[in-house]
């Protein structure tokens, strides 16, 4: 983000597994998917609907547009 001059406040990320923890910590709008393991949900500021419920699309429509 720093090399592209994008601030934390301008960043939205979505994750659903342990490999996403570091990424979730770097964004103002951090979403963990509803279908993620329960202990993952503590790492996001928001919970997005599951993948089957189009959670990524819904989060983008609600928070980014």
Secondary structure, DSSP 8 states (H G I E B T S, - for coil): -GGGT--GGG-EEEE-SGGGHHHHHT-SEEEEETTS-GGGGGG-SEEE--GGGTHHHHHIIIII-
